[in-house]
Each structure stands twice: as structure tokens, then as C-alpha cells.
Amino acid sequence: MWTIGYGLLWMALIFYGLEWRTDRRWARWAAVGLTAVAGGVWTAALAERWQVSGHWPMSTRYEFGLAFAWALLLLHLLATADTPRAGGGGVLLALALATWLLTRPPGLRTIIPLPPALRSIWFPLHTLSAALAYGLFGVAAGLALTGLMEREEAARNGLLRRMERAADWGFLWLTLSIFLGGIWARDAWGRYWGWDPKETWTLIVWLEYLIVRHLRPLPTWRGRRQAVLVLLLFAGVLFLWIGVPWIVRIARLNSLHGF
């Protein structure tokens, strides 16, 4: 089912491109409809993986990536479905994530038994809030990308205001994720915070988006400059998901986090 949803997203991106070139309403609604169907297919695929595995389907980096792309797609659809020329950036980012996920080696996509450390009520709460935070940061980046390409100033400003709200909501969900993760860490390892590489980079990302919130009242940091900053910070989110586990493995660092 993931492949079907992936194909639908490519079709949606084509219609978003047609809307961008022609300003045709039918092209936008075709793109929105295809994106909605793709989101529904991915929701069903995630539910199927949950049913087959018998546990919350976010126990590996691959599974969390599926949830990340799913959250980005559906939240972006909610944020842009009623707005002309707004949806292409988020769909493009969702496609990039999906392409990386669907090209992983079969061994990394295999369902594995749930490790004992993850058999906790805090596991679904922490990972779901993190997936929503990552997804909202992706929504903000998609709106920033589309806003930077928008030619009309009024439309661009509208997109960038939505970008700001998405980044704010992502920040709140990341804060909740850190809070829940600390409670889980205290329950599992006897401490709330241990400066683990994953924890440390999560704190860095949290501080970066906090800086965005503090810069916003400054007129020189509104508009295009803030959009570029939001795009750069999303690269930091991707590094937190993919890069930090890779460095931990290559450098053989001590980490209690599986991904």
C-alpha cells in the first residue's frame, strides 16, 4: 500500500505543478483530492503494520520515518487544502521522505519484536508527539518553500503566516515530546536526562525553533529571511532523525536510543 500512496503523491505533485503554471481551480482540487487519497492509503498501511506487528508501529527508525511522512502529509493537507498555490512544497518534501524510506534495504523494513525497553505506556505517547512535531516542522518548511516561490506579495505573506503557525505548533509538540521522553527515561533508566547524543541534538533543535520565535518580532527577520531560516532548521530535524543515529553507529558512541 505504501507504493500505491507513493504513486498517488507523484500524480498530486504533477497537478500542483499545473495549478502553479495555470492557476486553474480544477488542477488544485485534483491535487488536493489525490493527496487526500494518498494520505488515506498511508493511514491504512500504517494501521496494517500496527495490526501485523502487534505493537505500536514506531519501534525502529524506518517505522518512525513512515509515521513522520504520514504526519507531514496529512497536516500539510489540513494547512493548505483551502489555499490556492500552497500545496506543492509540502507534497514535494513528503515525496522526498517517502523515496528515502521506500529505497531502504529489505532488512531495515522488516517488522521486529518489540524490545523490552519499549514496552511502556510512554512509548506511543512520546513517539506520536515527536512524529507530529517533525511533521509540523515539515509543514512549515513546505510552506516556506512555496512562499519563497510565490510571485504575489499578498499570497506570499499569507503562506508565510501559515508557516509561522505550523512552526509554533511543531515547537509545542516537540516540547511535549521532550517532557514525555524525560518521564519515560526516569521510568526506564532512572534519570530524566543523560546528555545522550539523541537527547542533546533534540535540545539543539528545540532551541533553534525557540530562537525563531524570539526573532519573529524583529521586522528584519520576517518574510523571506525567516522562510530561509525555517528551511535550514528543517534540515536539522532531518539530521536528528537520520544523521545522529548514523554518527552514533560510525563513531561508536554510547547511546541508549535505538534511533
C-alpha positions in Angstrom: 0.0 0.0 0.0 2.9 2.4 0.6 3.8 2.1 -3.1 0.3 3.0 -4.1 0.3 6.0 -1.9 3.7 7.0 -3.3 2.4 6.9 -6.8 -0.6 9.0 -5.9 1.7 11.6 -4.4 3.6 11.9 -7.7 0.3 12.4 -9.5 -0.7 15.1 -6.9 2.6 16.9 -7.4 2.0 17.0 -11.2 -1.4 18.6 -10.6 0.1 21.1 -8.1 2.6 22.0 -10.8 -0.2 22.5 -13.3 -2.0 24.7 -10.8 1.2 26.8 -10.3 1.5 27.3 -14.1 -2.1 27.8 -15.0 -3.9 28.9 -11.8 -6.7 26.5 -12.7 -9.0 25.6 -9.8 -9.7 22.1 -11.1 -5.9 21.4 -11.0 -5.8 22.4 -7.4 -8.8 20.3 -6.4 -7.4 17.3 -8.3 -4.1 17.7 -6.4 -5.9 18.1 -3.1 -8.0 15.0 -3.8 -5.1 12.8 -4.8 -3.1 14.0 -1.8 -6.1 13.1 0.5 -6.4 9.7 -1.1 -2.7 9.1 -0.7 -3.0 10.1 3.0 -5.8 7.7 3.4 -3.8 4.9 1.8 -0.8 5.6 4.1 -3.1 5.7 7.1 -4.4 2.3 6.2 -0.8 1.0 5.6 0.3 2.3 9.0 -2.7 0.6 10.7 -2.0 -2.6 8.8 1.7 -2.6 10.1 0.4 -2.0 13.6 -2.0 -4.9 13.3 0.6 -7.3 11.8 3.3 -6.4 14.3 1.0 -6.4 17.3 2.6 -3.3 18.7 2.7 0.5 18.2 4.4 0.9 14.7 7.2 3.3 15.6 9.8 1.0 17.2 12.5 1.5 14.5 13.9 4.4 12.6 12.2 3.1 9.5 8.8 2.9 11.2 9.2 6.3 12.8 10.0 7.6 9.3 6.8 6.2 8.0 4.9 8.0 10.7 6.9 11.2 10.1 6.0 11.2 6.4 2.4 10.3 7.2 2.1 13.2 9.7 3.7 15.7 7.4 1.4 14.7 4.5 -1.9 14.9 6.5 -1.0 18.0 8.5 0.1 19.8 5.3 -3.1 18.9 3.6 -5.1 20.4 6.5 -3.0 23.5 6.4 -3.2 24.1 2.6 -6.3 22.4 1.1 -8.3 25.7 1.1 -5.5 27.9 -0.2 -4.5 28.3 -3.9 -0.9 27.6 -4.9 0.0 26.4 -1.4 0.4 22.6 -1.5 3.3 21.8 -3.8 6.1 22.4 -1.3 4.8 20.0 1.4 4.0 17.3 -1.1 7.5 17.6 -2.5 9.0 17.1 0.9 6.7 14.2 1.7 7.8 12.6 -1.6 11.4 13.1 -0.7 10.9 11.3 2.6 8.9 8.6 1.0 11.5 8.0 -1.6 14.2 7.6 1.0 12.0 5.2 3.0 10.9 3.0 0.1 14.5 2.6 -1.1 15.7 1.2 2.3 17.2 -2.3 2.2 14.6 -5.0 2.9 16.3 -5.8 6.2 15.7 -2.4 7.6 12.0 -2.6 6.6 11.4 -5.9 8.4 9.0 -6.0 11.4 10.9 -6.9 14.5 9.6 -7.9 18.0 9.2 -5.0 20.4 12.3 -4.7 22.7 11.6 -4.8 26.5 12.6 -1.2 26.9 9.8 -0.1 24.6 7.0 -2.0 26.4 5.8 1.1 28.2 2.8 3.4 28.0 5.2 6.2 27.4 6.5 4.7 24.2 3.4 5.6 22.0 2.9 8.9 23.7 6.5 10.1 23.3 6.9 8.8 19.7 3.5 10.1 18.5 4.2 13.6 19.8 7.6 13.5 18.2 6.2 12.4 14.8 3.6 15.2 15.0 6.4 17.7 15.8 8.6 16.6 13.0 5.6 16.6 10.6 4.6 20.1 11.6 8.2 21.3 11.1 7.9 19.7 7.6 4.7 21.6 7.0 6.4 24.8 8.0 9.3 24.0 5.6 6.9 23.2 2.8 5.1 26.5 3.2 8.4 28.3 3.4 9.5 26.7 0.1 6.2 27.6 -1.6 6.2 31.1 -0.1 9.6 31.8 -1.4 8.5 30.8 -4.9 5.2 32.8 -4.8 5.2 35.9 -7.0 2.3 37.8 -5.4 3.2 39.6 -2.2 -0.2 39.2 -0.5 -0.3 35.5 -1.3 3.3 35.0 -0.2 2.6 36.8 3.1 -0.4 34.5 3.7 1.7 31.4 3.2 4.4 32.7 5.5 1.9 33.4 8.3 0.8 29.8 8.0 4.4 28.7 8.1 4.8 30.6 11.4 1.8 28.9 12.9 3.0 25.4 11.8 6.4 26.1 13.3 4.8 27.2 16.5 2.7 24.1 16.8 5.7 21.9 16.0 7.6 23.6 18.8 4.8 22.9 21.2 4.6 19.2 20.2 8.4 18.9 20.4 8.3 20.4 23.9 5.7 17.8 24.9 7.7 15.0 23.3 10.8 16.0 25.4 8.7 16.2 28.5 7.2 12.7 27.9 10.6 11.3 27.0 12.0 12.5 30.2 9.3 10.8 32.2 9.9 7.6 30.2 13.7 7.9 30.7 13.2 8.2 34.5 10.9 5.1 34.5 13.3 3.1 32.3 16.8 4.2 33.2 16.4 6.0 36.5 17.1 9.5 35.2 15.2 12.3 33.3 18.1 13.4 31.2 21.5 11.9 30.4 23.0 14.1 27.6 22.7 11.1 25.2 23.6 12.2 21.6 19.9 11.9 20.6 18.8 13.9 23.6 21.4 16.6 23.0 20.6 17.2 19.4 16.9 17.2 20.2 17.6 20.0 22.7 19.6 21.8 19.9 16.6 21.6 17.6 14.2 22.8 20.3 16.5 25.8 21.0 16.7 26.6 17.3 13.0 26.8 16.9 12.8 28.8 20.1 15.2 31.3 18.5 12.8 31.6 15.5 10.0 32.5 17.9 12.1 35.2 19.5 13.4 36.6 16.2 9.9 37.0 14.8 9.0 40.4 16.3 12.1 41.9 14.6 10.9 43.3 11.2 14.2 42.3 9.5 13.6 38.7 10.3 10.1 38.4 8.9 9.2 37.2 5.4 11.8 35.7 3.1 14.6 35.7 5.7 12.5 33.8 8.2 11.4 31.3 5.5 15.0 30.5 4.6 15.8 30.0 8.3 12.8 27.6 8.7 14.1 25.6 5.7 17.5 25.4 7.2 16.1 24.3 10.6 14.2 21.5 8.9 17.5 20.2 7.6 18.4 20.0 11.3 15.3 18.0 12.0 16.2 15.5 9.3 19.7 15.3 10.7 18.2 14.5 14.1 16.3 11.6 12.5 18.9 10.2 10.1 22.3 11.8 10.9 22.6 11.4 14.6 22.0 7.6 14.6 24.5 7.3 11.7 27.1 9.2 13.7 26.4 7.2 16.8 27.0 4.0 14.8 30.0 5.2 12.9 31.8 6.8 15.8 30.7 4.0 18.2 29.2 6.5 20.7 27.3 5.4 23.7 23.6 5.8 23.2 20.5 4.3 24.8 18.3 5.3 21.9 17.7 2.8 19.1 17.3 5.6 16.6 
